[in-house]
Amino acid sequence: MKSRMLILLFSVALLSGCIQKDYVFFGESENWRVQYVVTDDNSCNSTKGYIKYLNNDPLPEQLEFSVDNKEGASISLDENGMFFMPYGCSNATEGSELKATIKWNSQSETIQLQLK
């Protein structure tokens, strides 16, 4: 009986250490919508997300985008005005304050990302 209880407790402890938590950060301006998801996976805190152009003006051909104070990247939007971020790593956690910076056509916006 004791061994079964120990095995059960050990299993619960092991499984609780494997649970991943997603932190979804979201922000929007007149021109852009940004969603940035950080998965707390006890290693690099993997990231994914997207940006979407909301303006009715023609899509910018190129833009620079950065989030989480990382070095910016030059990207292109798809025909729907979206860019899906490749997987990456982040130090962001539940209490982080994140900003996304987007530069296009001689314009620039910084968007505060709030935890959803």
C-alpha positions in Angstrom: 0.0 0.0 0.0 2.8 2.4 0.9 4.6 1.7 -2.3 1.5 2.4 -4.4 1.1 5.7 -2.6 4.7 6.6 -3.2 4.4 5.7 -6.9 1.3 7.8 -7.1 2.9 10.8 -5.4 6.0 10.5 -7.6 3.9 10.4 -10.7 1.9 13.4 -9.8 5.1 15.4 -9.0 6.7 14.3 -12.3 3.6 15.2 -14.4 3.2 18.6 -12.7 6.8 19.4 -13.7 5.9 18.8 -17.4 3.0 21.1 -17.6 3.5 24.0 -20.0 1.9 27.4 -19.6 1.2 29.8 -22.5 1.4 33.5 -21.9 -0.5 35.4 -24.7 0.5 39.0 -25.2 -1.6 41.1 -27.4 -1.6 44.7 -28.7 -3.2 46.8 -31.4 -2.9 50.2 -32.9 -4.6 51.9 -35.8 -2.3 50.2 -38.2 -1.2 46.9 -36.6 -2.4 44.0 -34.5 0.3 41.9 -32.7 -0.1 38.6 -30.9 3.0 37.1 -29.2 2.7 33.8 -27.4 5.4 32.7 -24.9 5.3 29.0 -23.8 6.9 28.5 -20.4 8.5 25.1 -21.1 11.3 25.2 -18.5 14.0 25.6 -21.2 14.1 28.6 -23.6 10.5 29.8 -23.2 9.6 29.2 -26.9 7.7 31.9 -28.8 5.4 32.2 -31.7 2.9 34.8 -32.9 1.8 37.1 -35.7 1.5 40.6 -36.9 -1.4 41.9 -39.1 -1.6 45.1 -41.1 -5.0 46.8 -40.3 -4.8 49.9 -42.5 -6.7 50.1 -45.8 -3.7 51.6 -47.5 -1.6 49.3 -49.8 0.4 46.7 -48.0 4.0 47.8 -47.2 6.5 45.9 -49.3 9.1 45.6 -46.5 9.0 46.4 -42.8 11.2 45.9 -39.8 9.7 44.2 -36.8 11.0 43.6 -33.3 9.5 42.4 -30.0 10.7 41.6 -26.5 13.7 44.0 -27.0 15.2 41.6 -29.5 17.1 42.7 -32.6 14.7 43.6 -35.5 14.2 41.6 -38.6 13.3 42.8 -42.1 10.1 40.9 -43.2 7.4 40.9 -45.9 3.7 40.4 -45.3 1.6 37.8 -47.1 -1.3 38.8 -49.4 -3.6 39.0 -46.3 -1.3 41.5 -44.6 0.0 39.0 -42.1 3.4 37.7 -41.0 3.6 34.6 -38.8 6.7 34.7 -36.6 9.0 31.8 -36.6 9.5 29.9 -33.4 12.1 31.5 -31.1 13.1 31.8 -27.5 12.4 34.6 -25.0 13.0 35.5 -21.4 9.5 36.8 -21.1 7.2 35.5 -18.4 3.8 36.2 -16.9 4.9 39.5 -15.3 6.9 40.8 -18.4 6.1 44.1 -20.1 6.6 43.7 -23.8 6.6 46.1 -26.7 6.5 45.5 -30.4 8.2 48.0 -32.7 7.2 48.1 -36.4 8.9 50.3 -39.0 7.5 50.7 -42.5 7.4 53.3 -45.3 9.2 55.9 -43.2 6.8 55.4 -40.3 7.3 53.7 -36.9 5.0 52.5 -34.2 5.7 51.0 -30.8 2.8 48.9 -29.4 2.5 47.9 -25.8 1.7 44.2 -25.5 -0.7 43.3 -22.7 -1.1 39.8 -21.2 -4.5 38.4 -22.2 
